[in-house]
Amino acid sequence: TTADFFGMRNLGNNYGLLLTAWGVAGIIGPMAGGWVFDATRGYAAAFRIAALLAAVAAAVVATVKAPPVRQ
């Protein structure tokens, strides 16, 4: 969880950043997808871009070290 990685002290700030990014992506993502559709007359390019971004996100997640185990 966020608290395990960054501590309780930063929990509020981290959730604020996370939810802000989620909201911005929810607004910009469909607009960008529509622009790509208009430019290419199809959804294939938009799905390829989304797949590329998902692969980048998966690579970032795969490189994150697990937080230390508390005893």
C-alpha positions in Angstrom: 0.0 0.0 0.0 1.0 3.6 -0.3 1.7 3.9 3.5 4.0 0.9 3.3 6.1 2.4 0.6 6.1 6.1 1.7 5.0 6.1 5.4 2.0 7.4 7.1 3.4 10.9 7.1 3.1 11.2 3.3 -0.1 9.3 2.9 -2.4 12.3 2.3 -0.1 14.0 -0.2 0.4 10.7 -2.1 -3.3 10.0 -2.3 -3.9 13.6 -3.4 -1.4 13.2 -6.2 -2.7 9.8 -7.2 -6.3 11.0 -7.4 -5.4 14.2 -9.2 -3.5 12.2 -11.9 -6.4 9.8 -12.2 -8.8 12.7 -12.7 -6.6 14.4 -15.3 -6.2 11.1 -17.1 -10.0 10.7 -17.1 -10.4 14.0 -18.8 -7.5 14.0 -21.2 -7.5 10.3 -22.1 -10.9 10.3 -24.0 -10.0 13.6 -25.7 -6.7 12.2 -26.9 -8.4 9.0 -28.0 -10.9 11.0 -30.0 -8.2 13.1 -31.6 -6.3 9.9 -32.6 -9.6 8.5 -34.0 -10.2 11.6 -36.0 -6.6 11.6 -37.3 -6.6 7.9 -38.3 -10.3 7.1 -38.9 -10.0 4.1 -36.6 -9.4 3.0 -33.0 -6.4 0.7 -33.7 -3.8 3.4 -33.2 -5.5 4.6 -30.0 -5.5 1.0 -28.6 -1.9 0.6 -29.6 -0.9 3.8 -27.7 -3.0 2.6 -24.7 -1.2 -0.8 -24.8 2.2 0.9 -25.0 1.4 3.1 -22.0 0.1 0.1 -20.1 3.4 -1.8 -20.9 5.4 1.2 -19.6 3.3 1.3 -16.4 3.9 -2.5 -15.9 7.6 -2.1 -16.4 7.7 0.7 -13.8 5.7 -1.5 -11.3 8.0 -4.5 -12.0 11.1 -2.4 -11.1 9.7 -1.1 -7.7 11.3 -2.8 -4.7 9.0 -4.3 -2.2 8.7 -2.3 1.1 10.6 -3.7 4.1 8.6 -6.1 6.1 7.7 -4.8 9.6 7.9 -7.2 12.5 
